[in-house]
Amino acid sequence: MDFIDQIKQFSKKAANIKETLQTEEATKMSLIVPFFKMLGYDVFNPDEFVPEYTADVGIKKGEKVDYAIIQDGQPIILIEAKWCGENLDRHSSQLFRYFGTTKAKFAVLTNGLVYKFFTDLEEPNKMDEKPFLEIDILNPKETKIAELKKFHKSNFNLEEIFSTASELKYSNEFKNILSQELQKPTDDFLRFFLNKTYSGRLTQNVVDKFKPILKKSLNNYISELMNEKIKAALGTDDEKSKATDNIPDKTAEVVQEEHNKSSEIITTDEELEAYFIIKNLLKDIVPMTDITYRDTISYINILYKDNGRKWICRLVLTDNKKILYIPNEDKSQEKIILPNIYDLEHYKDKLIEVVKRFI
């Protein structure tokens, strides 16, 4: 069973049993321990998954964190567990104290339904106040599942996770700010628009007058975008499903012309997720900023330095087919059928080989 299917199955289980869990201990045994078992850790091996791990804080001895995941004799992840009915917002301070006293680089605060992942991006050995990744197990997002998979025992790479944690943290912050502004625009946000459109004096009365107008405009615009995306996706999926077995190699000018037809092209969440997976696979070979993409009606093109002649791979991603095309040195293409986009990591060496031709 694929990891994403395991998560979905676990999500259904959590939804079914959460009302019956009345204590922290019940939450641990029914949700939290099985969650980390699903991540590949031997929860019955005290050398790998340690309950009641001692994390002395200053002069206070015998302080214990609920669980610690151990690698090479050292803690790599600390886990603070709460009852599934508790709000986690007021509990991070306890984990904050433990974090600086161990060599663990990651900490997880969870009530079995929500898993908040912390690290020390802002100041070494001091846990950040805000998590860089938050998983709601009752509403798992595929993009976040891809990040969670990096914490699987078979995939765990401290440096790789840490390198993407900063991008994840600020990406989430930006989304949260935008969500808040869409619901209740602040004066500063509104003034940004009025400075470009309103020629009169921006008094507080003017600002207050335009707030509901801005909120309505932005939400209407998003609704229109979503409707267009749904309509285009129906047509785009048909177009992509008709993609030939051998996508022709196009000049940069032709690719750019297709790219410019933005009204007809929809970059799906799955395409973006595949793009970020490939960026991470190649980050040790070239800077991540050198890996770009251009979408077309039929496929998404992953490029080196936005050069249409230096394409690393092409992906056809629809509901019923997932195909990876990799260019060979003789200009032919290798066609690979993917069960899902997470299998891209199996072709890391082939992708690296292509990039090395451009360096």
Backbone torsions as a table, in degrees:
resi	resn	phi	psi	omega
1	MET	NA	130.8	179.0
2	ASP	-63.8	156.5	-178.2
3	PHE	-59.2	-42.1	-178.6
4	ILE	-63.5	-34.7	177.7
5	ASP	-70.4	-35.5	176.5
6	GLN	-62.5	-42.8	179.4
7	ILE	-62.7	-44.5	-179.4
8	LYS	-63.8	-39.5	178.0
9	GLN	-65.7	-42.5	178.5
10	PHE	-64.1	-37.3	178.7
11	SER	-60.4	-43.4	178.9
12	LYS	-64.4	-41.3	178.9
13	LYS	-61.8	-45.1	-179.0
14	ALA	-61.7	-41.4	179.9
15	ALA	-63.5	-34.8	-176.8
16	ASN	-76.3	-31.7	-172.3
17	ILE	-106.9	-9.0	-171.4
18	LYS	-59.7	-33.2	-178.6
19	GLU	-71.6	-19.7	-177.8
20	THR	-89.3	-9.8	-176.5
21	LEU	-90.1	107.8	-173.2
22	GLN	-104.3	-4.8	-177.8
23	THR	-135.8	164.9	177.3
24	GLU	-64.9	-40.6	-178.3
25	GLU	-64.0	-40.0	177.9
26	ALA	-64.5	-37.8	177.9
27	THR	-64.3	-42.6	179.9
28	LYS	-59.9	-49.8	-172.3
29	MET	-76.1	-28.4	-176.1
30	SER	-94.4	-25.2	-175.4
31	LEU	-124.7	-52.3	-169.5
32	ILE	-72.5	-50.4	178.5
33	VAL	-61.8	-45.3	176.5
34	PRO	-61.3	-31.4	178.6
35	PHE	-62.2	-46.5	-178.4
36	PHE	-76.0	-25.0	171.5
37	LYS	-65.4	-38.4	177.5
38	MET	-63.7	-27.7	177.0
39	LEU	-81.6	7.5	172.0
40	GLY	94.4	3.4	-177.0
41	TYR	-89.5	143.0	178.9
42	ASP	-81.6	94.1	-173.3
43	VAL	-71.7	-8.2	178.6
44	PHE	-103.7	7.1	178.4
45	ASN	-105.6	108.3	-176.7
46	PRO	-66.6	-11.5	175.3
47	ASP	-85.6	-7.5	-178.2
48	GLU	-121.5	-38.6	-177.6
49	PHE	-130.1	101.9	-169.6
50	VAL	-104.9	117.0	173.8
51	PRO	-79.0	150.9	178.2
52	GLU	53.0	53.4	-177.7
53	TYR	-75.1	130.5	-177.9
54	THR	-75.7	125.1	178.3
55	ALA	-135.3	78.8	-177.2
56	ASP	-58.0	135.6	-179.5
57	VAL	-115.0	107.7	178.5
58	GLY	56.9	-128.2	-178.5
59	ILE	-81.2	-9.0	179.1
60	LYS	-83.3	115.6	-178.8
61	LYS	-102.1	153.8	177.0
62	GLY	81.3	9.8	176.0
63	GLU	-66.3	133.7	-175.7
64	LYS	-127.3	137.5	171.9
65	VAL	-98.4	148.5	-170.7
66	ASP	-55.1	-47.6	179.5
67	TYR	-144.4	154.7	171.4
68	ALA	-138.2	136.5	173.9
69	ILE	-95.5	127.9	-172.1
70	ILE	-108.9	138.1	174.1
71	GLN	-136.5	127.4	-178.2
72	ASP	52.9	38.2	175.8
73	GLY	81.4	-0.9	-178.2
74	GLN	-122.1	145.0	177.7
75	PRO	-69.2	134.1	176.5
76	ILE	-111.9	-25.1	178.5
77	ILE	-140.1	127.8	172.9
78	LEU	-100.4	142.5	-175.9
79	ILE	-130.2	119.7	175.6
80	GLU	-106.6	121.9	-172.9
81	ALA	-108.9	141.6	177.2
82	LYS	-131.5	167.1	177.2
83	TRP	-65.5	146.4	-174.8
84	CYS	-64.8	-15.2	178.2
85	GLY	-90.9	-2.2	-176.9
86	GLU	-88.7	144.2	172.5
87	ASN	-80.2	129.1	-173.9
88	LEU	-81.5	-11.4	-172.4
89	ASP	-57.6	-31.4	-175.0
90	ARG	-99.7	12.4	-174.9
91	HIS	-113.1	-1.8	-175.9
92	SER	-70.8	-22.6	-177.5
93	SER	-62.5	-35.3	179.5
94	GLN	-65.6	-44.6	178.6
95	LEU	-67.5	-34.7	178.3
96	PHE	-57.1	-40.5	-179.2
97	ARG	-66.5	-40.6	-176.9
98	TYR	-70.0	-34.9	-169.8
99	PHE	-57.3	-45.2	-175.0
100	GLY	-74.6	-8.8	-177.1
101	THR	-97.4	-4.0	180.0
102	THR	-124.5	176.3	178.2
103	LYS	-92.5	6.0	179.7
104	ALA	-63.4	138.0	-179.4
105	LYS	-98.9	-15.0	-179.5
106	PHE	-132.1	149.6	177.8
107	ALA	-137.1	143.4	-178.8
108	VAL	-123.9	127.2	173.5
109	LEU	-110.0	124.9	-174.7
110	THR	-146.7	151.0	169.3
111	ASN	-114.7	19.0	179.1
112	GLY	88.1	-20.4	179.4
113	LEU	-109.9	-36.3	176.8
114	VAL	-118.1	133.2	-179.6
115	TYR	-121.6	114.2	-179.8
116	LYS	-104.1	123.8	-177.9
117	PHE	-104.3	125.9	-177.9
118	PHE	-118.3	157.0	168.9
119	THR	-149.3	-161.5	-175.8
120	ASP	-121.5	62.0	-179.0
121	LEU	-69.9	-37.5	-172.2
122	GLU	-82.1	-35.1	-179.0
123	GLU	-151.4	125.0	-176.5
124	PRO	-54.3	137.8	176.6
125	ASN	63.0	17.9	176.8
126	LYS	-131.3	114.7	-173.3
127	MET	-62.9	133.4	177.5
128	ASP	-61.4	151.8	179.1
129	GLU	-71.8	-29.5	-177.1
130	LYS	-114.3	143.4	179.6
131	PRO	-72.5	152.3	175.6
132	PHE	-92.1	-13.6	178.8
133	LEU	-148.1	134.1	178.5
134	GLU	-133.7	123.4	-178.6
135	ILE	-110.7	121.2	172.2
136	ASP	-97.5	106.4	-172.0
137	ILE	-67.1	-21.7	177.8
138	LEU	-81.0	-16.2	179.0
139	ASN	-140.5	66.3	-174.9
140	PRO	-72.4	128.6	176.8
141	LYS	-94.7	137.6	-175.8
142	GLU	-62.0	-36.0	179.9
143	THR	-65.0	-36.2	179.6
144	LYS	-77.0	-30.8	176.7
145	ILE	-63.0	-36.0	177.8
146	ALA	-61.6	-37.9	178.1
147	GLU	-73.6	-38.3	178.7
148	LEU	-62.4	-35.0	-178.3
149	LYS	-60.0	-25.5	178.5
150	LYS	-66.2	-19.3	178.8
151	PHE	-89.4	-1.8	175.6
152	HIS	-63.8	141.1	-176.6
153	LYS	-52.6	-38.8	-176.8
154	SER	-73.1	-17.3	-177.3
155	ASN	-111.2	-10.7	-167.3
156	PHE	-58.7	120.7	176.9
157	ASN	-138.5	106.1	-172.6
158	LEU	-55.0	-47.1	-176.6
159	GLU	-66.0	-38.5	-179.3
160	GLU	-66.3	-44.3	179.7
161	ILE	-64.5	-44.4	-177.7
162	PHE	-63.8	-35.7	-178.0
163	SER	-67.1	-28.5	179.9
164	THR	-97.4	-9.6	-176.9
165	ALA	-62.5	-40.1	-178.7
166	SER	-63.3	-46.1	178.5
167	GLU	-60.4	-42.8	179.8
168	LEU	-62.9	-44.4	-177.0
169	LYS	-59.6	-50.3	-176.0
170	TYR	-75.3	-29.2	174.2
171	SER	-61.6	-44.0	178.0
172	ASN	-65.6	-39.3	178.4
173	GLU	-62.0	-44.1	179.9
174	PHE	-61.0	-43.1	179.8
175	LYS	-62.5	-41.8	-179.6
176	ASN	-64.4	-41.1	179.3
177	ILE	-64.2	-44.8	179.9
178	LEU	-61.9	-41.8	179.1
179	SER	-60.5	-42.8	179.5
180	GLN	-66.0	-40.2	-179.6
181	GLU	-67.4	-33.8	178.9
182	LEU	-68.9	-31.9	180.0
183	GLN	-83.5	-39.2	-177.4
184	LYS	-146.9	86.0	-176.3
185	PRO	-59.2	135.0	175.8
186	THR	-84.1	165.6	179.5
187	ASP	-60.1	-44.0	-178.0
188	ASP	-62.8	-40.6	179.4
189	PHE	-64.6	-43.8	179.6
190	LEU	-65.0	-40.7	-179.5
191	ARG	-62.1	-31.1	176.6
192	PHE	-56.5	-42.6	179.9
193	PHE	-76.6	-41.4	-177.7
194	LEU	-66.4	-32.7	179.1
195	ASN	-63.5	-22.9	-179.7
196	LYS	-97.7	-10.7	-173.8
197	THR	-129.2	-26.0	-173.0
198	TYR	-107.7	126.6	-174.9
199	SER	-95.0	-10.2	-179.0
200	GLY	-81.9	-175.8	180.0
201	ARG	-78.7	131.0	-175.1
202	LEU	-87.4	78.3	175.2
203	THR	-79.8	168.8	179.5
204	GLN	-63.6	-35.1	178.7
205	ASN	-63.3	-37.8	178.4
206	VAL	-66.2	-45.0	179.8
207	VAL	-59.9	-46.1	-179.8
208	ASP	-63.5	-36.2	-179.7
209	LYS	-64.1	-37.9	-173.9
210	PHE	-87.1	-12.5	-177.6
211	LYS	-56.4	-52.4	179.4
212	PRO	-64.5	-28.6	179.1
213	ILE	-69.0	-44.0	178.6
214	LEU	-63.4	-45.4	-179.7
215	LYS	-58.5	-45.5	-179.9
216	LYS	-64.8	-42.7	-178.4
217	SER	-62.4	-47.2	-177.7
218	LEU	-65.7	-42.7	-179.6
219	ASN	-69.7	-34.1	174.6
220	ASN	-64.9	-40.3	179.9
221	TYR	-62.9	-43.6	179.2
222	ILE	-64.0	-39.8	177.7
223	SER	-62.4	-41.4	178.6
224	GLU	-63.6	-43.2	178.3
225	LEU	-60.1	-43.1	-179.3
226	MET	-65.1	-41.2	178.6
227	ASN	-63.8	-41.7	178.5
228	GLU	-64.3	-38.8	-179.2
229	LYS	-65.2	-41.2	179.7
230	ILE	-64.4	-45.8	179.9
231	LYS	-63.6	-46.0	-178.4
232	ALA	-66.9	-34.9	-178.5
233	ALA	-63.8	-36.7	178.4
234	LEU	-62.0	-43.4	178.6
235	GLY	-74.9	-38.9	-178.4
236	THR	-64.1	-39.6	-180.0
237	ASP	-62.5	-38.8	177.1
238	ASP	-64.0	-42.0	-179.4
239	GLU	-64.1	-44.6	-177.0
240	LYS	-68.1	-33.9	-179.2
241	SER	-68.8	-18.1	177.7
242	LYS	-92.8	5.7	-178.1
243	ALA	-57.6	138.9	-178.2
244	THR	-72.8	163.9	-179.5
245	ASP	-67.8	-18.7	179.9
246	ASN	-133.9	101.6	-179.1
247	ILE	-70.3	126.5	-178.3
248	PRO	-65.4	144.1	176.4
249	ASP	-75.3	123.8	-174.1
250	LYS	-109.9	154.7	177.0
251	THR	-72.9	163.6	179.4
252	ALA	-60.4	-35.4	-177.7
253	GLU	-66.8	-41.1	179.9
254	VAL	-67.3	-43.1	178.4
255	VAL	-61.2	-42.4	-179.8
256	GLN	-64.7	-38.4	179.1
257	GLU	-61.8	-42.6	177.5
258	GLU	-64.7	-41.4	-179.0
259	HIS	-60.9	-35.7	-177.2
260	ASN	-71.2	-16.0	178.6
261	LYS	-81.3	58.1	-170.4
262	SER	-63.3	-27.1	-178.4
263	SER	-68.1	-20.3	-178.1
264	GLU	-101.6	-6.6	-172.9
265	ILE	-111.4	128.0	176.3
266	ILE	-119.4	118.6	175.0
267	THR	-87.2	112.0	-174.8
268	THR	-78.4	163.8	177.2
269	ASP	-60.4	-37.1	-179.2
270	GLU	-66.3	-38.5	177.9
271	GLU	-65.0	-43.5	178.7
272	LEU	-63.8	-39.7	179.5
273	GLU	-64.4	-41.6	177.8
274	ALA	-62.8	-39.4	178.3
275	TYR	-60.6	-45.0	-179.5
276	PHE	-68.9	-33.4	176.3
277	ILE	-62.2	-44.9	-179.2
278	ILE	-66.1	-40.2	176.8
279	LYS	-56.6	-43.9	-179.0
280	ASN	-68.2	-35.2	179.4
281	LEU	-65.8	-28.6	-173.7
282	LEU	-104.2	2.5	-171.5
283	LYS	-65.3	-21.5	178.9
284	ASP	-84.8	-7.9	-178.3
285	ILE	-101.7	-44.1	179.0
286	VAL	-138.5	158.6	175.8
287	PRO	-57.6	142.9	-177.6
288	MET	-60.3	-27.7	179.8
289	THR	-69.4	-16.1	179.1
290	ASP	-80.1	-13.6	179.8
291	ILE	-95.9	115.7	-176.9
292	THR	-125.5	178.0	176.3
293	TYR	-142.8	155.1	168.3
294	ARG	-133.0	128.9	179.6
295	ASP	-93.1	148.8	173.5
296	THR	-128.6	177.1	179.5
297	ILE	-64.3	-36.8	-173.1
298	SER	-93.0	-29.0	-174.5
299	TYR	-161.1	167.8	174.6
300	ILE	-105.9	134.7	-174.7
301	ASN	-105.3	121.7	176.8
302	ILE	-98.3	122.1	-170.0
303	LEU	-119.0	159.1	170.9
304	TYR	-98.1	119.4	180.0
305	LYS	53.2	38.1	175.4
306	ASP	57.1	28.3	-179.9
307	ASN	-100.2	115.1	-177.0
308	GLY	-61.5	-22.5	178.4
309	ARG	-84.8	-10.9	-178.9
310	LYS	-114.7	65.1	-180.0
311	TRP	-88.5	134.1	-176.2
312	ILE	-85.0	-41.6	176.2
313	CYS	-165.8	167.8	174.7
314	ARG	-131.5	146.2	-176.3
315	LEU	-129.0	129.8	169.8
316	VAL	-105.3	113.9	-175.4
317	LEU	-125.9	107.7	175.3
318	THR	-128.6	179.3	-179.7
319	ASP	-64.3	-31.7	-174.5
320	ASN	-110.6	1.0	174.1
321	LYS	-153.6	145.9	177.4
322	LYS	-136.5	112.5	-174.3
323	ILE	-126.7	133.9	175.5
324	LEU	-108.8	128.7	174.8
325	TYR	-112.7	126.8	179.1
326	ILE	-120.3	129.8	-178.1
327	PRO	-75.7	137.2	173.6
328	ASN	-92.2	165.6	-178.7
329	GLU	-63.6	-28.1	-179.0
330	ASP	-86.8	15.0	177.2
331	LYS	79.5	-4.1	174.1
332	SER	-78.4	175.9	-178.1
333	GLN	-128.6	142.4	174.8
334	GLU	-96.8	125.8	-179.6
335	LYS	-100.8	126.7	-177.5
336	ILE	-127.4	124.0	176.2
337	ILE	-82.9	127.1	-178.9
338	LEU	-105.9	131.8	172.0
339	PRO	-63.2	-38.7	175.8
340	ASN	-160.8	168.3	-173.8
341	ILE	-67.4	-19.8	-179.3
342	TYR	-70.9	-15.8	176.3
343	ASP	-76.3	-3.8	176.7
344	LEU	-57.1	-31.9	-177.6
345	GLU	-63.3	-20.5	178.2
346	HIS	-72.0	-13.7	-177.0
347	TYR	-113.2	23.6	-180.0
348	LYS	-56.9	-46.3	-177.4
349	ASP	-62.7	-39.1	179.2
350	LYS	-65.6	-41.0	179.7
351	LEU	-66.9	-39.8	177.8
352	ILE	-63.1	-40.2	179.1
353	GLU	-60.0	-39.8	178.5
354	VAL	-66.1	-47.2	-177.6
355	VAL	-61.0	-39.0	-178.4
356	LYS	-61.7	-23.6	176.6
357	ARG	-69.2	-23.2	-176.0
358	PHE	-95.4	-11.9	-176.0
359	ILE	-81.5	NA	NA
